[in-house]
Amino acid sequence: MTQDARRHLGPDNQAVLLMAGLADLAVTTLGSALGSVRGLLRRSDTSELAADAERELLSRGRLMLERHAVVPPAHLEVLAREALARRAADGG
């Protein structure tokens, strides 16, 4: 659609076209996903694939939590520990 043609469309028409495009994309994606699921269900090692997927998800979840949920020590706590270590090293 050209720039000139877009100007003649009202906001309502643009919204309808956008929604139709999103619906088409969703149907296409869903069709591809269903085809993949059908192919997986025909396999004889479906239970092994499910177990592998579960292990993979657990590993990913663990990594994500380790990456984002670790709270660094409080700044003043770190400074206090360093001060105590210096005093101990100086013999004081």
N, C-alpha and C positions, 0 to 999 in steps of 0.2 A: 504494500500500500504506500502510495507516495505521500509526501508531506502535505501537498495540496488536498488530497483526499482525506487525510486525517483531520484537517481543519474543518471540513464539512460535517464530520461526525460529531454528534453531541456527546457529552460525557456519559449519558445513558447508553448510547450505542457502543462507545468504547468499552464500557464496563461489561456489556453483554459479550462483545468479542473476546475480551480478556477471559471471562469466565468460560466461554466455549473452548478457548485454547487450553485453559487449565484442565477442563474436563477431558478433552481429547488426550492430553498428556497423561492424565491419571489412568484413563482406560488403556492406553498403550502400555504404560508401565505395569499395570495390573495384569494385563494379558501376558507380558513377558515373564512376570513373576510366577503366574500360575503354570506356565509352560515349564519353568525351571522346577517348580515343586512336583509337577507330574513326573518329570524325569527322575527326580530324586526318589520318589515313592516306588518307582519301578526297579530301583537298584536292590540287590540282595544284601548289601551292607549298610542299610539305612540306620540300624541301631548303632553301629560303629560311627557313622557320620554324626549322629545326634550326640554321642558321647564326646567325640572330638570337638564339636561345636560348643558343648557345655564347658569343656576344659578350656577352650580358647576364650570364651566369655569370662570365665572365672579369672583367668590370667590377665585379661585386659582390665577387668574391674580392679584387681589387686594392684596392677601397675598404675592405674589412674588414681587410686586412693593414695598410693605411696608418693606419687608425683604432686598431688594437689592438697592432700589432707595433712601432711606433716607440718606441724606448727614449729617454727624456729624458736629457740629459747629466747626468753626475754632479754633485752639488751642490757639492762642493769644486772641481771643474773650473770651474764657473760663477763661483764666488767668486774663484778665482785669475785668471780672465780679466778680471773687473771690477776687481780690484786693479791688474793690469797696465795696463788702460785708464786708470785714475785717475792712476797714476804718469806715464804718457805724456802725459796732459793737463796735469799739473802741471809737466811739464818735468823730471821727476826720474828 
